[in-house]
Amino acid sequence: MIYDFAELTASPELVWTPCNDNFTCALLEVPLDYSDTSVGTVNLAIIKKPGESEDAQEVLVNPGGPGGSSVDMVLGDYEAIQNKIGTSYALVGIDPRGIKNSGPSSDCFPPDRIPYITRNAFFLDVFSPADITSDYALRQNHQSILEYGKWCTSMYSVNGTAKYASTVATAQDMLHYIELRAKDKGQPPEEAKLWYYGISYGTVLGPTFASLYPDRVGRMIVDGVMDLEDYYNGGWEASLANSDDAARYFFKHCFEAGPELCAFHQNATSWQQLEQRYWNMLHALKESPIGLGDPLSPTTIALAEQGIILSPHVLTWQDFVNVMFVTSYMLSASAVASLDLGLVALQTRNTSELTAVSIKAQISSYAPAYDDRMARTLVVCLDSNRRANYTEFEAYKGFVDSMSNSSIYAGLNVATFSGPICSMLDINPPESQQFDGKFCVCLTTSLSNPHYIRLANSELLGVPKVNSTSAPILFISGIADPVTPLPAAKKMHGLFPGSGLLQWNNSGVSSLLYSTLPIYLVEVVNVKNY
């Protein structure tokens, strides 16, 4: 029994070892580039939750990101997935390239060279919502993201393997895996089919696989759908279509719950009144940030006993913009409760309760073994493949303004995910690992953003070119999703002939915790009835 992939020896064949009590694990050695095996190999971490029988159909899963660990998804969420698709399937999580337990490394701030506190301080500038209160503040943000790209370009150049971590490369790994499994079972590898469930970024990975290998789809559920064109062109502009609706669900639910269940309610007469109160408080925080830090406060002492050391810092309006975005994204009971209490603390300026709101409070002690922000940035930038350029400040400012205008709740957060942060990351995937969809030689300019270059509407880069898949894909989307909106699902549904679209009437990213879909996996012909 092992509990760490470091205890395994990588093999080009699938060698399963009992792990984490009720799972089996493997460390699979694969070529960095399947079209040029001379460049070396990389190791992929794989975990499996066995099904009810030894020959149970395997379903590969992906939790999103990019940056989310499929291994962690199987370990932590297998029951939720089983509630959705049934318990008869074996769940397989393969950490995508560059993600947590799989190589190549996406860490361009290795802790053996860069102290965590240095990295944490810099990342606050790079990944926090842009400060649009002045051009000077925005120029600081701009220089931070450009420096991130230059720094990581140099760090990745040391061994040169980071460029082999694109989504296409991971899709190729999934094909390789199902062919190995078919071979192990004595079946023709060339006939192996992928059964797959992915959420958020997993809805990029799945359709990318389906675009590259349309005859290799066994079943595919993609839940919380991203727009492939928008994603591969590096904008993420389309992801904001329902963001404000998702954020407003908090105020609506708080009003419906009443003051006994929602402290921020305070006998409001409408949910709009709650929303306006929030914006008034945010404006006040812009005008007057709050200095925090008391080594003798109950919160500081309680967290110190857990090994979390809080540092003195200044709470700003961006901190609450971030809290609101994370809450609308996760929509968990704990996140909603924390937001409720945090808003009341902000309203009353309760410094003790506000102490731990911002990640800045943990700048001296936050030391994760894996930071998904670096992985997300690497994969996103490889996939957009230098198709967005925001090295000039005016271009960057135009992008941030456009994103902020598209969503007052999420625009400034999502603006940090892609586009500008890739501008100075000078690293490109090999041609064999690029996803370009349809091709056209004539470039045009996006009407919504003159600095966002894409192909003419008739031949869009990154749009899947598929006549049909061997089994129809099932797309799932909520009506108020903060980053994977319903319009994106409708668009992707239209691009994959024969696919189905299931709309669920709630908010948050994906329906993982809400609905069950076992019939689709058993009987594909019923997909349109869902």
Buried (B, 14 or more C-beta within 10 A) or exposed (E): EEEEBEEBEBEEEBBBBEBBEEBBBBBBBBBBBBEEEEBBBBBBBBBBBBBEEEEBBBBBBBBBBBBBBBBBBBBEBBEEBBBBBBBBBBBBBBBBBBBBBBBBBBBBBEBEEBEBBEBBEBBBBBBBBBBBEEEEEBBEBBEBBBBBBEBBBEBBEEEEBBBBBBBBBBBBBBBBBBBBBBBEEEEEBEEBBBBBBBBBBBBBBBBBBBBBBBEBBBBBBBBBBBBBBBBBBBBBBBBBBBBBBBBBBBBBBBBEBEEEEBBBBEEBEEBEBBBEBBEEBBEBBEEEBBEBBBEEBEBBEEBEEEEBBBBBBEBBBBBBBBBBBBBBBBBEEEBBBBBBBBBBBBBEBBBEBBBBBBBBBBBBBBEEEBBBBBBBBBBBBBBBBBBBBBEEBEBBBBBBBBBBEBBBBBBBBBBBBBBBBBBBBBBBBBEBBBBBBBEBEEEEEBEEBEBBBBBEEEBBBBBBEBEEBBBBBBBBBBBBBBBBBBBBBBBBBEBBEBBBBBBBEBBBBBBBEBBEBBBBBEEBEEBEEB
